Amino acid sequence: MDGQRFAGICDRAANSILLGQTQGRGRMDRYHQADGSACKLLLVYPLCRHVQQRLREAQPPRFSEAAAEADWA
């Protein structure tokens, strides 16, 4: 969300969690020369209870080398 244009009152009222702010790099910033003019606020909304506990206990997905090569396209 663009913090310069929007206050995010509705998002915060809906119990969204502010994670932080982006560096302001656009998708065309190939040379890593961010000028910080496009900084956005990053808000997330938990879809279930005890999100932090569930994320800590979650097992990462397991990928096999053969499956990765077969599904490359």
C-alpha positions in Angstrom: 0.0 0.0 0.0 1.3 3.4 -0.9 1.7 5.2 2.5 2.1 8.6 0.8 -1.4 8.3 -0.7 -3.3 6.1 1.8 -3.4 5.9 5.6 -4.5 2.3 5.7 -7.2 2.9 8.3 -9.5 0.2 6.9 -6.7 -2.4 6.8 -5.6 -1.6 10.3 -9.2 -1.7 11.6 -9.5 -5.1 10.0 -6.6 -6.3 12.3 -4.0 -6.4 9.5 -0.5 -6.6 10.7 2.1 -4.1 9.5 5.3 -6.1 8.5 7.3 -3.1 7.4 8.2 -1.0 4.4 9.6 -1.9 1.0 12.9 -0.4 -0.2 11.2 1.5 -3.0 12.7 -0.5 -5.8 10.4 -0.9 -8.9 10.4 -4.0 -11.2 12.6 -2.1 -13.7 15.4 -1.5 -11.2 17.8 -3.9 -12.7 20.9 -2.1 -11.5 19.8 -1.8 -7.8 19.7 2.0 -7.8 16.6 2.4 -5.6 15.9 6.1 -5.0 13.2 5.3 -2.5 10.4 7.2 -4.3 8.1 4.2 -4.5 8.2 2.9 -0.9 5.1 0.9 0.1 3.8 -0.4 3.4 3.5 -4.1 3.7 0.3 -5.3 5.5 -0.8 -8.9 5.9 -4.0 -10.3 7.3 -3.9 -13.7 9.1 -6.4 -16.2 7.7 -6.5 -18.5 10.7 -5.8 -18.4 14.4 -2.4 -19.0 15.9 -0.6 -18.2 12.6 2.8 -17.8 14.1 2.6 -21.1 15.9 1.5 -22.9 12.7 4.3 -21.3 10.7 6.9 -22.4 13.2 5.6 -26.0 13.2 5.1 -26.3 9.5 7.3 -28.7 7.5 8.9 -27.4 4.3 7.8 -29.1 1.1 10.0 -31.8 -0.2 11.0 -31.8 -3.9 12.7 -34.6 -5.7 15.2 -33.9 -8.5 13.3 -36.1 -11.0 10.0 -34.3 -10.3 11.7 -30.9 -10.8 13.2 -32.0 -14.2 9.9 -33.5 -15.4 7.9 -30.4 -14.6 10.3 -27.7 -15.9 7.9 -26.1 -18.4 
